[in-house]
Amino acid sequence: MPATTLAVNLLAHTPDALSLIYAAFRQCYHPGYVADMWPRLLSGEIAPEKQAEFVSRILASGHESPVEHVSFTFAVAGVSRALSHQLVRHRIASYSQQSQRYVDAAGFDYVLPPQIAAIPEARARFEAAMAQAGAAYAELQEILAANGRGAKANEDARFVLPNACETKVVVTMNCRSLLHFFELRCCMRAQWEIRAMACAMLGLCREALPVIFAGAGARCERLGYCPEDERFSCGRYPRLAQMSSSSV
């Protein structure tokens, strides 16, 4: 039952993503039919640099809905069930998560919080709790199987598994959902584990589609100030109230 580490991989994204977003934006402002323009986009007759400049300019105006036509799909491993409970609150998105009903969790891997790992006494207690949970799971599997539950023993034994238990997830979000996700989860206020995952996802998005994601991240980075009140601000950026008072 070892501690595991985060892994984030980009499985796929919408092909010709920049051209598709450009075409969607142009349809909003162009009197013609963008399907007639599409071959020119794919052939490079309309240069990618021109497409990127147009998309950046319209995005800067606050018009974001056309980026919803492009989506990204990630495979994520080495994350906890605690993280997945936070992740599935994000909409619009699609999730496929490893099942604890059908996948035997005996000898499960787990996520060890760095704050616990840094304190020997806390780490020892945490690892003992993981071992105890693993032993209880295995014992319940045996007892349930011996009493007629058979292949369904896992779905009852899993109730003793901890939030730290590792899970694996496939996640698909469109670009607009990802921008919102990064605003919230790349913030220093976000829980450390989901922030690490979000930052890894953002790095992959920036590499694949920089015109959309080069400036993505925590809201303060886009706004230039912290939208939180004094109880929650990390101090990285001045709060809006501070900026307002300094200009008086």
FIDREN-662591 format. One record per residue (C-alpha): residue number from 1; x, y, z. Coordinates in nm, 4 decimals, padded with zeros to 6 digits. Example, Ala and Ser with C-alpha at 12.3 -4.5 7.8 and 13.67 -1.06 7.14 Angstrom:
resi,X,Y,Z
1,01.2300,-00.4500,00.7800
2,01.3670,-00.1060,00.7140
//
This chain:
resi,X,Y,Z
1,00.0000,00.0000,00.0000
2,00.2442,00.2706,-00.1079
3,00.1859,00.6436,-00.1328
4,00.1315,00.7465,-00.4931
5,00.2149,01.0533,-00.7010
6,00.0155,01.2705,-00.9379
7,00.0105,01.1899,-01.3103
8,-00.1748,01.4037,-01.5665
9,-00.1750,01.3229,-01.9378
10,-00.3532,01.4939,-02.2253
11,-00.5240,01.2153,-02.4192
12,-00.6822,01.4239,-02.6936
13,-00.8250,01.7587,-02.7898
14,-01.0492,01.8788,-03.0700
15,-00.8562,01.8705,-03.4006
16,-00.7760,02.2000,-03.5757
17,-00.8681,02.3746,-03.2517
18,-00.7460,02.7226,-03.3419
19,-00.9163,02.7199,-03.6819
20,-01.2394,02.5919,-03.5298
21,-01.2460,02.8687,-03.2690
22,-01.1575,03.1270,-03.5330
23,-01.4398,03.0030,-03.7573
24,-01.6882,03.0135,-03.4689
25,-01.5873,03.3691,-03.3807
26,-01.6000,03.4807,-03.7437
27,-01.9495,03.3399,-03.7878
28,-02.0659,03.5785,-03.5175
29,-01.9368,03.8819,-03.7060
30,-01.9170,03.7704,-04.0712
31,-02.2096,03.7939,-04.3185
32,-02.0976,03.4835,-04.5070
33,-02.1023,03.1136,-04.4280
34,-01.7916,02.9922,-04.2438
35,-01.8115,02.6480,-04.4060
36,-01.6995,02.8221,-04.7266
37,-01.4025,02.9625,-04.5339
38,-01.3069,02.6312,-04.3726
39,-01.0857,02.4937,-04.6564
40,-00.8888,02.8197,-04.6552
41,-00.8295,02.7801,-04.2830
42,-00.7080,02.4223,-04.3102
43,-00.4834,02.4961,-04.6083
44,-00.3107,02.7841,-04.4301
45,-00.4362,03.0415,-04.6790
46,-00.5598,03.2288,-04.3728
47,-00.2405,03.2176,-04.1682
48,-00.2505,03.0724,-03.8164
49,-00.0919,03.3952,-03.6887
50,-00.3824,03.5949,-03.8296
51,-00.6314,03.3518,-03.6763
52,-00.4598,03.3759,-03.3368
53,-00.4511,03.7566,-03.3459
54,-00.8233,03.7752,-03.4252
55,-00.9171,03.5224,-03.1562
56,-00.7028,03.6997,-02.8936
57,-00.8576,04.0363,-02.9747
58,-01.2157,03.9110,-02.9514
59,-01.1449,03.7147,-02.6331
60,-01.0017,04.0292,-02.4740
61,-01.3387,04.1986,-02.5339
62,-01.5074,03.9421,-02.3075
63,-01.6709,03.7320,-02.5802
64,-01.5896,03.3726,-02.4756
65,-01.8723,03.1400,-02.5834
66,-01.7170,03.0257,-02.9172
67,-01.4279,02.8582,-02.7334
68,-01.6821,02.6040,-02.6047
69,-01.6573,02.4264,-02.9422
70,-01.3125,02.2901,-02.8466
71,-01.2622,02.0366,-02.5692
72,-00.9679,01.8662,-02.3987
73,-00.9597,01.5156,-02.2488
74,-00.7169,01.4263,-01.9704
75,-00.6247,01.1057,-01.7921
76,-00.5461,01.1660,-01.4256
77,-00.3955,00.9190,-01.1783
78,-00.2401,00.9388,-00.8348
79,-00.5191,01.1533,-00.6939
80,-00.7380,01.0908,-00.3924
81,-01.1084,01.0324,-00.3595
82,-01.1083,01.3601,-00.1638
83,-00.9923,01.5359,-00.4806
84,-01.2472,01.3632,-00.7016
85,-01.5297,01.4828,-00.4742
86,-01.4171,01.8404,-00.5484
87,-01.3534,01.7794,-00.9178
88,-01.7008,01.6531,-01.0061
89,-01.8561,01.9781,-00.8831
90,-01.7260,02.1475,-01.1977
91,-01.9675,02.1857,-01.4866
92,-01.9827,02.1592,-01.7848
93,-01.7599,01.8474,-01.7888
94,-01.7617,01.4716,-01.8399
95,-01.6025,01.2248,-01.5991
96,-01.5207,00.8539,-01.6075
97,-01.3864,00.7366,-01.2716
98,-01.2343,00.4083,-01.1637
99,-01.5055,00.2069,-00.9900
100,-01.4587,00.0779,-00.6361
101,-01.7423,-00.1679,-00.6985
102,-01.5699,-00.3493,-00.9836
103,-01.1992,-00.2823,-00.9165
104,-01.0506,-00.4721,-00.6235
105,-00.8980,-00.2158,-00.3860
106,-00.6959,-00.4662,-00.1818
107,-00.3509,-00.3175,-00.1242
108,-00.4727,00.0223,-00.2458
109,-00.2340,00.3077,-00.3110
110,-00.3037,00.6331,-00.1300
111,-00.2230,01.0037,-00.1417
112,00.0002,01.1229,00.1436
113,-00.0511,01.4953,00.2139
114,00.2854,01.6770,00.2219
115,00.1906,01.8526,00.5459
116,00.1481,01.5117,00.7112
117,00.4571,01.3649,00.5458
118,00.6683,01.6476,00.6886
119,00.5888,01.5532,01.0515
120,00.7253,01.2082,01.1456
121,00.4648,01.1500,01.4167
122,00.1781,01.2472,01.1852
123,00.3143,01.0375,00.9005
124,00.3458,00.7299,01.1194
125,-00.0125,00.7673,01.2427
126,-00.1411,00.8263,00.8898
127,00.0357,00.5231,00.7460
128,-00.0910,00.3087,01.0320
129,-00.4465,00.4226,00.9559
130,-00.3995,00.3291,00.5895
131,-00.2747,-00.0159,00.6891
132,-00.5693,-00.0616,00.9255
133,-00.8176,00.0397,00.6567
134,-00.6544,-00.1987,00.4107
135,-00.6688,-00.4853,00.6590
136,-01.0352,-00.4144,00.7400
137,-01.1196,-00.4060,00.3680
138,-00.9516,-00.7423,00.3045
139,-01.1188,-00.9017,00.6080
140,-01.4605,-00.7738,00.5029
141,-01.4072,-00.9098,00.1524
142,-01.3419,-01.2553,00.2955
143,-01.6343,-01.2436,00.5394
144,-01.8789,-01.1181,00.2782
145,-01.7640,-01.3717,00.0189
146,-01.8025,-01.6528,00.2714
147,-02.1568,-01.5347,00.3397
148,-02.2797,-01.5368,-00.0160
149,-02.1853,-01.1938,-00.1507
150,-01.9307,-01.3409,-00.3901
151,-01.8205,-01.0952,-00.6589
152,-02.0299,-00.8226,-00.4943
153,-01.8203,-00.8232,-00.1773
154,-01.6216,-00.5238,-00.3047
155,-01.9209,-00.2920,-00.3151
156,-01.9859,-00.3409,00.0553
157,-01.6247,-00.3674,00.1758
158,-01.5381,-00.0372,00.0045
159,-01.7255,00.1558,00.2746
160,-01.4162,00.1357,00.4984
161,-01.1837,00.2836,00.2341
162,-01.0457,00.6292,00.3214
163,-01.0658,00.9553,00.1280
164,-00.6900,00.9177,00.0728
165,-00.7478,00.6072,-00.1422
166,-00.6085,00.6639,-00.4915
167,-00.8445,00.6963,-00.7847
168,-00.8022,00.7383,-01.1594
169,-01.0243,00.9626,-01.3710
170,-01.0745,01.0611,-01.7335
171,-01.1891,01.4247,-01.7572
172,-01.3218,01.6158,-02.0565
173,-01.3922,01.9889,-02.0449
174,-01.4453,02.2488,-02.3129
175,-01.2127,02.5498,-02.3200
176,-01.4554,02.7831,-02.1456
177,-01.5078,02.5355,-01.8614
178,-01.1314,02.4905,-01.8349
179,-01.0727,02.8658,-01.8114
180,-01.3210,02.8823,-01.5229
181,-01.1697,02.5709,-01.3626
182,-00.8209,02.7229,-01.3753
183,-00.9437,03.0522,-01.2280
184,-01.0706,02.8707,-00.9204
185,-00.8320,02.5793,-00.8791
186,-00.5007,02.7452,-00.9666
187,-00.5725,02.9989,-00.6932
188,-00.3612,02.9712,-00.3789
189,-00.6873,02.9322,-00.1859
190,-00.7583,02.6042,-00.3628
191,-00.6790,02.2817,-00.1788
192,-00.3179,02.1812,-00.2500
193,-00.3919,01.8547,-00.4311
194,-00.6444,01.9847,-00.6816
195,-00.4300,02.2943,-00.7349
196,-00.1368,02.0735,-00.8358
197,-00.3585,01.8835,-01.0775
198,-00.5047,02.2039,-01.2231
199,-00.1592,02.3550,-01.2754
200,-00.0444,02.0384,-01.4548
201,-00.3519,02.0481,-01.6784
202,-00.2958,02.4184,-01.7500
203,00.0614,02.3504,-01.8607
204,-00.0619,02.0935,-02.1135
205,-00.3339,02.3293,-02.2386
206,-00.0880,02.6159,-02.2836
207,00.1364,02.3931,-02.4902
208,-00.1483,02.2686,-02.7110
209,-00.3460,02.5933,-02.7559
210,-00.1518,02.8963,-02.6314
211,-00.3855,03.1533,-02.7888
212,-00.6557,03.0498,-02.5409
213,-00.4523,02.9468,-02.2381
214,-00.1384,03.1635,-02.2350
215,-00.3046,03.4044,-01.9917
216,-00.5154,03.1460,-01.8078
217,-00.4759,03.0740,-01.4379
218,-00.5955,03.2124,-01.1069
219,-00.8425,03.5011,-01.1350
220,-00.6005,03.7443,-00.9735
221,-00.3567,03.6954,-01.2619
222,-00.6201,03.8058,-01.5138
223,-00.7699,04.0830,-01.3019
224,-00.4491,04.2247,-01.1577
225,-00.6021,04.2254,-00.8097
226,-00.7361,03.9733,-00.5582
227,-01.1166,03.9444,-00.5641
228,-01.1223,03.7848,-00.2165
229,-01.1768,03.9708,00.1082
230,-00.9049,04.0084,00.3708
231,-00.9891,03.6734,00.5352
232,-00.9015,03.4717,00.2259
233,-00.6501,03.6754,00.0280
234,-00.3053,03.5164,00.0062
235,-00.1434,03.8571,-00.0370
236,00.0013,03.7843,-00.3793
237,-00.2018,04.0674,-00.5335
238,-00.3593,04.3708,-00.3655
239,-00.7285,04.3370,-00.2926
240,-00.9758,04.5512,-00.4841
241,-01.0670,04.7373,-00.1644
242,-00.7002,04.8235,-00.1105
243,-00.6667,04.9530,-00.4667
244,-00.9816,05.1627,-00.4283
245,-00.8693,05.3173,-00.0991
246,-00.5219,05.3985,-00.2341
247,-00.6730,05.5878,-00.5270
248,-00.8898,05.8103,-00.3046
//
